[in-house]
Amino acid sequence: MSARPDTGPAASDGRPKTTVLTLQEQRRKGEPISMLTAYDYPTAQAADESGIDVLLVGDSLAMVVLGHANTLSVTMEEMLHHARAVSRGARRALLVGDLPFMSYQADVAEAVRNAGRYLKDGGMDAVKLEGGRAYADTVRAIVRAGMPVQGHIGLTPQSVNLLGGFRVQGRTAAAARALLDDALALEDAGCFSIVLESVPYRVAAYITERLAIPTIGIGAGAGTSGQVLVVHDIAGLYDRLAPKFTKRYANLGAALREAITAYRDDVTARRFPAREHAYAIPEEEWAAFVATAGAPAALSSREATAGPRG
């Protein structure tokens, strides 16, 4: 892989900070862009150290972390809380904050303010919003205020009720043309990249070829400039939904349940804590304590197995 331009502060290992210009250069060179969701400090740290290009604090937080049925209920305050955690864990990746439902739809000025909160208070580098031509003016206003915007078209989860569920988009000629027009409008409005979700692969590849900015696919085939998935899906930590486009790389959910069960069994059988998990008190200090507090009637079996006091 060819070297990337030094476009910002370096991470601890010397790799340059990823910026919107980095992504444009990757697209120009044909280098695939890797993007992953993150919602907390340890996940962001692991993803950043693994070399992920872009970390998205997605509104999928509502489903995979907070347990809601869809993304509509998550608030701006909740998103900012998790954005701050992610920003503390990542040094190299480009950080993108997902504008949640009703944080930008009703008023352009409110959209600009909420985007600004992501960069000023949440430690993000850019924001993402759903919708096509209808939100071109909103994108322009946010970009005009100096903030990078990533678009998102195709299946837009915030419009799940309007779409009639989580359904593939762009399967007819008219629908595919509408997606192309949306993508071109977002590019013209100033988006630095566009997420294409649940779009037929030929449509996604065609849109990618027509644009001068990178596309990030999720359920859009291999013809996009990059790919994004939800970290809980690839790690096997979320099983309420299993979209066709996801790939499970680990089964951490099963491993976690096994670990918790083993812990419970150890506690129930008094195998934990064992001697190596206990702290000791010097014998003379114990004797002095007993002299002032009074000798115990008898040592419990639990204390007796905790290890020597010296």
N, C-alpha and C positions, 0 to 999 in steps of 0.2 A: 504494500500500500504506500502511496506517495506521501511525503511529509505534508502536513497541513500548516497554514500560515500561523504565526504567533499573533493571535488576535486578542489576547487578554491575559489576566493573571494566571500563572501556572498552578496546577495542582501539586500536591506534595511530591509526586514522582516526576515532576518536571513537564508533564503533558500540558499543552496550552488549553485555556478555557475555551469551550465551544461557544460560538456565537451564531447569530443568523447568517453572517457572512461565511462562516465555516460550512454551514449546511448548503449554502449556494455553491460553494467550491466543490463539495462532495458531489452534488448533483452534476456539476459541469464535468467532473472527472469520471462520473459513473460509479462512484463509491457508495454503496448502500448505507442508508442512515438507520441506525438502531434507536428505537424509542420505547420506553417502558413506563408504566405508571409507578408511582411511589407515594406513600402516605405518611411515612414516619422516618425518624433519623436512621435506625439501623438498616432499613431497606434502601434508603437513599445512599448510604455509605457503601453498602455492598454493590449496588448497581453502578455507582460512580467508579469504584475500584475495579469493576469488571469491564470498564470502558464503554458503557452505554453512552450514546451521543446526547440524547434528550431524555429528560425525566419530566413526566407530566403528573402534576397533582390533579388527578381527574375527578370529576364529580361522580364517577363510579364509586368513590368513597362512600356514598350513601348506601350502596348495596353491599359491597364486599367488606366494609369495615363497620358500618353503623347498622347493617341488617335490614334496611328498607327494601321494598319490593321494586323500586325504580329510583331514578336519580333526582326526582322532582323536589324532594323534601329537604335536601341539604342546603344549609344557609351559607351566606358569605362569611360569617364569623367562623363557622366550622371549617370552611375551606382555608381560611387564613391561618387558623390554628395548626392545621396539618402542613400548610405551605412553609410556615416558619420552621417546623421540625425537619422537613426535607431540605430546606436551604442550609441548615446547620450540618447536614450529613453529606452534602455534595459540594465538591470544589470545581470539578471540571465540566460536568454536563451542563447543557443549556436547560434552564429550569422554566417550565411553562405552567401557569396556573389556569385552571378551567373556570371560566365565569359560570356560576351556577344559575339555575332556572330563576328567572325574574330579577336577575342582577343587572341585565342590560336590555331586555326586550321592551320595557315600557318607555324608557327615556334615554336619549343619547347622552345627555349630561351626566346622568346617573351611571351609565356605562363607562364613561371616561373616569369618573370618580372611583368606581370599583376596580377598574383596571389599574388605576394609580395606586390603590391600596395594596394590590398584589406586589407591585414593584417596590413601593415605599415601606410597607409594613410586613409583607410576606416573604421578602427576599427573592422574588421571582425575577426572571429576565424577560419574560414575555407572557402574554395571555392567549387563551383560546376561546373562541365562541362558536356556537352552532348556527347554521343558517346560511342561505345563499344571497341572491340579489337583494332580498328584502333588508339585509343588514349591511349592505355596502356602505351606506352613509355612516353607520355606527363604526365600522372598521376605519373609515377615513378619519373620523373624529378622534379615535383613539391613537391612530398613527400620527395624526397631526399634533397630538399632545406629546409625541416622542416615545411611544410605547409600541414594540413589535406585536403583531397580531397573527395568530395561526387560525385559519378557517377550518370548518368542519362541515362537510356535506355528505349526502347519501342517507344512511340511517342516522338520524339525529335523535338520541335517546330522550332529550328534553321534549321532543314532539311525539313521544310514543303513543299518546292518546289520539292525536290527530292522524298518525300513520296507521292506527289500528293494531299496534303491537310492534315487536322487534322484527321487522320484515325487510327483506332485500329490496333495494331501490335501484331504479334504472333498467328494468328488464324489458321495457318497451322502447321503441324508437323515440317516441315523444318524451318519455321519462329520461332516457339517456341524453337527449338534446338539452333538456332542462338542467340536468346536472352539469353538462358542459358550459351552458350559459351562466350557471351559478359560479362555477370555478373561474371562468374568465372575468366575471364581475368582481369577485373577491380579489383576484390578482390585480385588476385595475385599481381597486380600492386601496391596495397597499399591503395585502397579506404577504408574509415572508414564506409561508408554506400552507398547504391545505391537507387535512385529514380526509380520506375517502373511506367511508365505512359501509360494509355490506353492499358492495357494488360489483356487478359482473366484471370479471377480470379483463375482458376485452375493452369494456367501456372505461375502466380505470386506466388501462395502458394508453388508450387513445387520449384521454384527458391529460395524462402525464406528458405525452408527446406535444400536446398543444400549448402547455404552460411553460413559462420561463422560470417558474419557482418550483421547489421540490414538492412532491406529494408523498404523504405517509399513509400507507394502506393498513386497514384492519378488516379482514374479510374482503379484500379487493385484489387478490392475486399477487403475482411476483413482478408485475410490470410497473409498479410504483417506485418512487425514489427511495423509499424506506418502509419500515414496518413498525407497528406499535401493538403491544398486547398488554393486558392487565396482569400485574405481577401475581395476583392471587390465582389467576387461571394457570399460568405456566408452572406455579409451584404446587398446585393441587390443594389450595387452601379454601377454595370456594366451589361448591357443587350444586347450587340452586339452579344455575343456568350452565349449559355446556354448548356454546355456539360452535358450529361446524368449523369456523376459522381458527379456533384456538388449538394450541398444542401443549400438552402437559409434559414438562421436562422433569418434574419430581412429584412425589406424593407426600408433601410435608404435612398435610392434614392427617393422614394415617399415622405418620411417625409421631406427630404431636399427641394424638390420642393414645398411642402406645406408651409414650413417656409419662403422660398424666396418669394412666392406669397403673403403671409400675410404681409411680410415686405414691398413689393412694394405697396400693397393696403394701408397700414398705411401711407406711405410717400405721396402717391397720395392724400389721404384724409386729410393730415396734422394731423393725429393722432400721428405720431412719428416725432420728439421727443416730449414726453409729459413733464410735469413739473418736474417729478422725474428724467428725463434724462439731465436736464440743470444745469449749474453751475451759481451761483449768484455772484454779486459784492455788497459789503456793500454800503448802501445808501449814506453815506458821501463821499465815493470814487467815486460813480457815479456822485454826484453833483459836485465834484471837477473836474472830467473829462469833464463834460458838460460845466463847467465854462471856461475851457481852450480851448475846441474844438468847442464850439458853440452848442446851443440847436438844437436838430433835429427838422425838420419841423413837423414830426408826427411819432409816434411809429407805426411800421408795425404791422399787426395783428399777424404775426409770433412771433415777439419779445414780444408782449403783452401777449401771452399765454405761454411764456417760464417760468413764475413764478416770484415771487417777487425778487427784487434786493438786499434785505437786508439779 
